Amino acid sequence: MREAADFCRYYAARLRAGDLTGSQPLGVVVAISPWNFPLAIFVGQIAAALAAGNPVIAKPAGQTPLIADRVVALLHEAGIPRPVLQCLPGRGGDVGAALVADSRVAGVLFTGSTAVAGGIQRQLAARGDVPLIAETGGINAMIVDSTALPEQVVTDVIASAFDSAGQRCSALRLLCVQEDIADRVLALLDGAIAELELGPTDSFSADIGPLIDQAARLRVEAYIDAMRANRHRVLTRSLPDNCAKGHFVAPTLIELASPWQLDREVFGPVLHVIRYAACDLDDLLDALAATGYGLTLGIQSRVDETIAHITGRARVGNIYVNRNMIGAVVGVQPFGGEGLSGTGPKAGGPLSLRRLVRGAPLPLAALARPAHFRARRHGGVAFRRRGAAGRGCPLSPARPPCGLPQGIAGRPCAGLAGADRRNQHPRLLSPRRSPRPCRRSRSLAAPACRSAGYRQPSAGSGRPAGRSLVVDAAAGPAGPG
């Protein structure tokens, strides 16, 4: 609910900041949203397209039409004209395909599977310059070296792999643990999984709920059975009695010998584990890159050089350091992937609206820091923290709510933790200091310090534009990923 409201407020703020001054809308935009975030992503797509001046045909997932219908009704009540926003539910293969093929459609927003996104891309390419903004899944990995704290690793892995029963596009799919600490980490992880409670989501004690439908459950169960038949080590438990009816799958660990053995995304509470030697880190990074996916990556390490080496080579949209890999805050953690994991600007970022218009002004390479922020250095990394004059941090209409990080001495800043949820200004802390709840919202959030369109990386940084980096922060409110 809060994420949906954040999208609306953020895109309105981008308009007030003049992002689309002098531009022209594309025309009719089709927004195709997934079932796993039936409110947040659905509203985010609609809000972006409407903010850019386009009429929208919103096509929700076949499993969640009622939420979509209610959202559109509320938007009509709020003043959006009915001819400008229409909801068209139905099966993707029928309704979605017909919409994409219609010559009157001038742009498509899509969140879903890589296979469907590829089909849409080929169909639109035959028509010429019809923008496709797609966010798909990925074989998301977390790399854990021998300096990581096992207890912290386990906590972050449990949240990343099994929150929402693993039904997040950003969810952890492949845990890569350095062999020196693998036995201890896996023993702790197995014990932590044993404490998780499965049950209906209307129960406050339930940690893991059901999968979306019977077809999803059967696919995941068939995959686990196939891996067991191929003599992989599989750790799972029996379902409790109260989960005998429904689409529940117990959290499962599958140990692999190589990342090459994982060739697809398994959308459920299934975590694959591999062990790697320290000398094979580069080979591991090559294997992850060879999958073609690039959505999220987690790093658990206390060695700055290791973190810098991995982030310099990784080609993914969002990188999370010493924290879990889920949850992205609109405006400060734009979310999206590279390669098979997405195309176009990230959702909830300063470039989101520009792809939905023609003739948008060029984005600013950098903006001046707010006067009430002052810079400091810590451990060779640039940070800012709020000064005494910054209490409250009222937003100016001329300054975007994302804070737009600008580095020190021409370098992008490389670490953030904590955020003021009401003002959406980053509140920057040292990565060696525990994040504090925001006094205004009592929430823990972790804004990304580098995101698509904020500014170009400095020469020789080895880091392309378009990726978000989140450092050592407790998970914020669950976002699109």
C-alpha positions in Angstrom: 0.0 0.0 0.0 2.7 2.5 1.0 4.8 1.5 -2.1 1.9 2.3 -4.4 1.5 5.7 -2.7 5.2 6.3 -3.0 5.1 5.8 -6.8 2.3 8.4 -7.1 4.1 10.9 -5.0 7.5 10.3 -6.6 6.3 10.7 -10.2 4.4 13.8 -9.3 7.6 15.2 -7.8 9.5 14.5 -11.0 6.9 16.5 -13.0 7.3 19.4 -10.6 11.0 19.1 -11.0 10.6 19.7 -14.7 11.8 16.3 -16.0 9.4 16.4 -19.0 9.4 20.0 -19.8 8.8 20.5 -23.6 8.1 16.8 -24.2 5.2 15.1 -25.9 3.3 12.0 -24.7 3.7 8.7 -26.7 0.1 7.9 -27.0 -1.8 4.8 -25.7 0.4 2.8 -23.3 -0.4 -0.7 -22.2 0.6 -1.7 -18.7 0.9 -5.4 -18.0 1.6 -6.2 -14.4 2.3 -9.4 -12.4 0.4 -11.2 -9.7 3.1 -11.1 -7.0 2.8 -7.3 -6.5 -0.8 -6.8 -7.6 -1.0 -3.3 -6.0 2.4 -1.7 -6.0 3.6 -2.6 -9.5 0.2 -2.1 -10.9 -0.1 1.4 -9.5 3.5 2.2 -10.3 3.1 1.4 -14.0 -0.2 3.4 -14.3 1.2 6.4 -12.4 4.3 6.6 -14.6 2.3 6.4 -17.8 -0.3 8.9 -16.7 2.3 11.3 -15.3 3.9 11.3 -18.8 0.6 12.3 -20.3 -0.4 9.0 -21.9 -3.8 7.2 -21.8 -3.4 3.8 -20.2 -4.9 0.4 -20.7 -4.0 -1.6 -17.6 -3.9 -5.4 -18.0 -3.5 -7.0 -14.6 -2.4 -10.6 -14.0 -5.1 -13.2 -14.5 -4.8 -14.3 -10.8 -5.4 -10.8 -9.4 -8.2 -9.0 -11.3 -10.2 -7.9 -8.3 -7.4 -5.8 -6.8 -6.8 -4.2 -10.1 -10.5 -3.4 -10.6 -10.7 -1.7 -7.2 -7.6 0.3 -7.8 -8.8 1.6 -11.1 -12.2 2.5 -9.5 -10.4 4.5 -6.8 -8.3 6.3 -9.4 -11.5 7.2 -11.3 -13.0 8.5 -8.0 -9.9 10.6 -7.4 -10.4 12.4 -10.7 -8.7 10.4 -13.5 -11.1 10.5 -16.4 -12.4 7.1 -17.5 -11.4 7.4 -21.1 -7.8 8.0 -19.9 -7.5 4.9 -17.8 -9.2 1.6 -18.5 -8.7 -1.8 -16.8 -8.8 -4.8 -19.1 -8.5 -8.1 -17.2 -8.1 -11.5 -18.9 -5.6 -14.2 -19.8 -2.2 -12.9 -20.9 -2.1 -15.1 -24.0 -5.4 -13.7 -25.2 -5.8 -10.1 -23.9 -2.2 -9.2 -23.5 -1.2 -10.5 -26.9 -4.0 -8.7 -28.6 -3.1 -5.4 -26.9 0.6 -5.6 -27.8 -0.2 -6.4 -31.4 -2.6 -3.5 -31.8 -1.0 -0.8 -34.0 -2.6 2.0 -31.9 -0.4 1.0 -28.9 2.5 3.4 -28.6 4.3 1.9 -25.6 4.3 -1.1 -23.3 5.2 -1.5 -19.6 5.7 -5.1 -18.7 6.7 -7.0 -15.5 6.8 -10.8 -15.7 8.7 -13.7 -17.1 11.7 -13.4 -19.4 10.1 -15.6 -22.0 7.0 -13.4 -22.3 9.1 -10.2 -22.4 11.2 -11.6 -25.2 8.0 -12.3 -27.2 6.7 -8.8 -26.7 10.1 -7.3 -27.6 10.2 -9.2 -30.9 6.6 -8.2 -31.7 7.3 -4.5 -31.0 10.6 -4.5 -32.9 8.8 -5.4 -36.1 6.7 -2.2 -35.7 9.7 0.1 -35.3 10.2 2.6 -32.4 7.7 1.4 -29.9 9.2 1.6 -26.4 9.2 -1.5 -24.1 10.0 -1.1 -20.5 10.4 -4.6 -19.0 11.4 -6.0 -15.7 11.8 -9.7 -15.5 13.3 -12.3 -13.2 16.8 -13.5 -12.6 19.1 -16.2 -11.1 19.9 -13.9 -8.3 23.1 -14.8 -6.3 24.6 -13.9 -3.0 28.4 -14.3 -2.6 29.6 -15.0 0.9 33.3 -14.9 1.6 35.1 -16.3 4.7 35.1 -12.9 6.5 31.3 -12.7 6.6 29.5 -13.1 9.9 27.6 -16.4 9.6 24.8 -15.3 11.9 24.2 -12.2 9.8 24.4 -14.2 6.6 21.8 -16.6 7.8 19.4 -13.8 8.8 19.8 -12.1 5.4 19.5 -15.4 3.4 16.3 -16.4 5.2 14.7 -13.0 4.3 16.1 -13.0 0.8 15.2 -16.5 -0.2 12.0 -17.3 1.6 10.1 -14.1 2.2 6.8 -14.1 0.3 7.5 -17.9 -0.2 10.3 -16.9 -2.7 7.8 -15.3 -5.0 9.8 -12.1 -5.6 11.7 -11.4 -8.8 14.5 -10.1 -6.6 14.6 -13.2 -4.3 17.8 -15.1 -3.7 18.1 -18.2 -5.9 21.8 -19.1 -5.6 23.9 -18.9 -2.4 27.6 -19.0 -3.1 29.6 -19.7 0.1 33.3 -19.8 0.4 34.2 -23.3 1.3 36.1 -22.3 4.5 32.9 -21.4 6.3 30.4 -23.3 4.2 29.7 -26.1 6.7 29.0 -23.7 9.6 26.8 -21.4 7.5 24.8 -24.3 6.1 24.4 -25.8 9.5 23.1 -22.6 10.9 20.9 -22.1 7.9 19.3 -25.5 8.2 18.6 -24.9 11.8 17.0 -21.5 11.0 14.8 -23.0 8.3 13.6 -25.6 10.8 12.2 -22.8 13.0 10.2 -21.2 10.2 6.4 -21.8 10.4 4.3 -22.5 7.3 0.7 -21.5 7.3 -2.1 -19.4 5.9 -1.1 -15.8 5.6 -4.0 -14.6 7.8 -2.1 -16.2 10.7 0.3 -13.8 12.4 2.6 -16.6 13.4 3.1 -17.8 9.8 6.6 -17.1 8.3 5.9 -18.6 4.9 2.6 -18.7 3.1 1.4 -20.7 0.0 2.3 -20.3 -3.6 0.0 -18.4 -5.9 -1.9 -21.4 -7.4 -1.8 -25.2 -8.0 0.1 -24.9 -11.2 2.9 -23.0 -9.4 3.1 -25.6 -6.7 3.2 -28.5 -9.1 6.0 -26.9 -11.1 8.1 -26.3 -8.0 7.5 -29.8 -6.6 8.4 -31.4 -10.0 11.6 -29.4 -10.0 12.6 -30.6 -6.5 11.8 -34.2 -7.4 13.9 -33.9 -10.6 16.9 -32.5 -8.6 16.6 -35.3 -6.1 16.4 -37.9 -8.9 19.6 -36.4 -10.3 21.3 -37.2 -7.0 21.7 -33.6 -5.7 21.6 -33.1 -2.0 18.2 -31.8 -1.1 17.2 -30.6 2.4 13.6 -30.1 3.1 10.9 -31.0 5.6 7.4 -32.3 5.7 4.5 -29.9 5.6 2.6 -29.4 8.8 -0.9 -30.7 9.1 -2.5 -27.3 8.7 -0.8 -27.0 5.2 -2.2 -30.3 3.9 -4.7 -28.3 1.9 -3.5 -25.4 -0.2 -0.5 -24.7 -2.4 2.2 -24.9 0.2 5.8 -25.9 -0.5 8.3 -26.3 2.4 11.5 -24.2 2.2 14.1 -26.3 0.4 17.9 -26.2 0.1 19.5 -27.9 -3.0 23.3 -28.2 -3.1 25.0 -27.9 -6.5 28.5 -28.6 -7.6 28.6 -25.7 -10.0 26.5 -22.7 -10.9 26.2 -24.1 -14.4 23.8 -26.6 -13.0 21.2 -23.9 -12.4 19.8 -22.9 -15.8 16.4 -21.4 -14.9 14.6 -19.3 -12.2 12.6 -21.4 -9.8 9.8 -19.2 -8.5 9.3 -20.5 -5.0 10.9 -21.2 -1.7 13.9 -23.1 -3.2 17.5 -22.0 -2.5 20.4 -23.5 -4.4 23.8 -23.6 -2.6 27.3 -23.9 -4.0 30.7 -23.9 -2.3 33.6 -22.1 -3.9 37.3 -21.7 -3.2 38.7 -18.2 -2.7 41.0 -18.6 -5.7 38.0 -19.4 -7.9 36.1 -16.1 -7.2 36.6 -14.8 -10.7 35.5 -18.0 -12.3 32.4 -17.8 -10.2 31.7 -14.3 -11.3 32.2 -15.4 -15.0 29.7 -18.2 -14.5 27.1 -15.9 -13.0 27.5 -13.4 -15.8 27.2 -16.2 -18.4 23.6 -16.9 -17.3 22.7 -13.6 -19.0 20.6 -12.5 -16.1 21.4 -9.3 -14.1 18.7 -8.3 -11.6 20.1 -8.4 -8.1 23.3 -9.5 -6.4 24.1 -9.8 -2.7 27.6 -9.6 -1.2 28.6 -10.6 2.3 32.1 -9.6 3.2 34.1 -7.5 5.6 36.9 -6.8 3.1 36.5 -3.6 1.2 38.8 -4.8 -1.6 36.6 -7.9 -2.2 33.4 -5.8 -2.3 35.0 -3.4 -4.7 36.3 -6.2 -6.9 32.9 -8.0 -7.1 30.9 -4.8 -7.7 33.4 -3.7 -10.4 32.8 -6.9 -12.4 29.1 -7.6 -11.7 26.6 -6.6 -14.4 23.4 -6.4 -12.5 20.8 -3.8 -11.8 20.9 -3.7 -8.0 23.7 -4.7 -5.6 23.2 -5.3 -1.9 26.2 -5.3 0.4 26.0 -6.9 3.9 22.2 -6.9 4.0 19.3 -8.8 2.5 18.4 -8.6 -1.2 14.8 -7.7 -1.2 12.9 -4.4 -0.8 13.6 -1.3 -2.9 12.5 2.1 -1.9 10.9 4.3 -4.6 13.0 7.3 -5.4 16.1 6.3 -3.7 16.5 2.7 -4.9 15.3 2.5 -8.5 14.7 -1.1 -9.3 15.4 -2.9 -12.6 17.8 -5.3 -14.3 20.2 -5.8 -17.2 20.4 -8.4 -19.9 17.7 -11.1 -19.6 16.4 -9.3 -16.5 15.1 -6.2 -18.0 15.2 -3.3 -20.4 14.6 0.4 -20.2 15.0 2.7 -17.2 14.4 1.5 -13.7 11.0 1.8 -11.9 10.9 4.5 -9.3 14.0 6.3 -10.7 14.6 9.7 -12.3 14.7 8.3 -15.8 11.4 6.4 -15.5 9.2 9.0 -17.2 11.6 10.0 -20.0 11.1 6.7 -21.8 7.3 7.4 -21.9 7.5 10.6 -23.9 9.1 12.0 -27.0 11.5 14.9 -26.9 12.3 14.8 -23.2 15.1 17.2 -22.1 18.5 15.6 -21.4 18.8 14.4 -17.8 21.1 16.5 -15.5 24.5 14.8 -15.0 24.5 16.0 -11.4 22.7 18.3 -9.1 24.0 20.4 -6.2 23.8 18.8 -2.8 21.2 20.2 -0.4 22.7 22.9 1.7 21.8 21.1 4.9 23.8 18.0 4.0 27.5 18.1 4.6 30.1 15.7 3.3 32.6 13.5 5.2 34.8 10.6 4.4 34.9 7.2 6.1 37.2 4.4 5.1 37.9 5.8 1.6 34.2 6.0 0.8 32.2 9.2 0.4 29.2 9.8 2.7 26.9 12.6 3.7 25.1 13.1 6.9 22.4 15.5 7.9 23.5 18.6 9.8 21.7 20.4 12.6 20.0 22.7 10.1 18.6 19.7 8.2 16.1 18.7 10.8 12.8 18.2 9.0 14.4 18.7 5.6 11.4 20.3 3.9 11.3 19.5 0.2 11.6 22.2 -2.4 9.5 21.7 -5.6 12.7 22.3 -7.6 14.6 19.5 -5.9 13.6 15.9 -6.6 12.7 13.8 -3.6 15.3 11.2 -4.3 18.2 13.3 -3.0 20.2 12.6 -6.2 23.6 11.6 -4.7 26.6 13.5 -6.0 30.0 12.2 -5.0 32.9 13.9 -3.4 35.7 15.2 -5.6 33.8 14.0 -8.7 33.3 10.4 -7.4 29.9 8.8 -6.9 29.2 8.1 -3.3 29.4 4.4 -2.5 27.4 3.7 0.7 24.1 4.6 2.2 22.0 3.4 5.0 18.8 4.7 6.4 16.2 7.1 4.9 13.6 9.6 5.9 10.5 8.0 4.5 8.4 11.1 4.7 10.8 13.5 3.1 12.6 10.9 1.0 15.9 12.5 1.6 18.8 10.0 2.1 20.1 9.9 5.6 23.7 8.6 5.3 25.4 6.6 7.9 28.7 4.8 8.1 28.6 1.1 7.0 30.2 0.2 10.3 27.4 1.8 12.3 24.1 0.1 12.8 21.2 1.8 11.0 18.8 3.7 13.2 15.0 3.8 12.7 13.9 7.1 11.2 12.5 9.3 13.9 9.6 10.4 11.7 8.4 7.0 10.4 10.1 4.5 12.7 11.1 2.5 9.7 14.4 1.1 8.5 15.1 1.8 4.9 18.2 1.6 2.8 18.4 4.0 -0.2 20.7 3.1 -3.0 23.6 5.5 -3.7 24.1 4.9 -7.4 21.1 4.5 -9.6 20.3 4.9 -13.3 20.4 8.4 -14.4 21.7 10.0 -11.2 25.1 10.8 -12.7 27.7 9.2 -14.9 30.5 7.3 -13.1 33.8 8.9 -13.1 36.5 7.7 -15.5 38.1 4.5 -14.5 35.6 3.7 -11.9 34.9 0.3 -13.7 31.2 0.7 -12.9 28.6 1.4 -15.6 25.7 3.7 -15.0 22.3 2.2 -14.2 23.1 0.1 -11.1 22.0 0.7 -7.5 24.3 -0.1 -4.6 23.0 -0.5 -1.1 25.5 -0.9 1.8 25.1 -2.4 5.2 21.5 -1.5 6.1 18.6 -3.3 7.6 15.9 -4.0 5.1 13.5 -1.2 4.4 9.8 -1.6 3.5 9.3 -4.2 0.9 9.4 -2.7 -2.5 8.8 -3.9 -6.1 11.5 -6.4 -5.8 
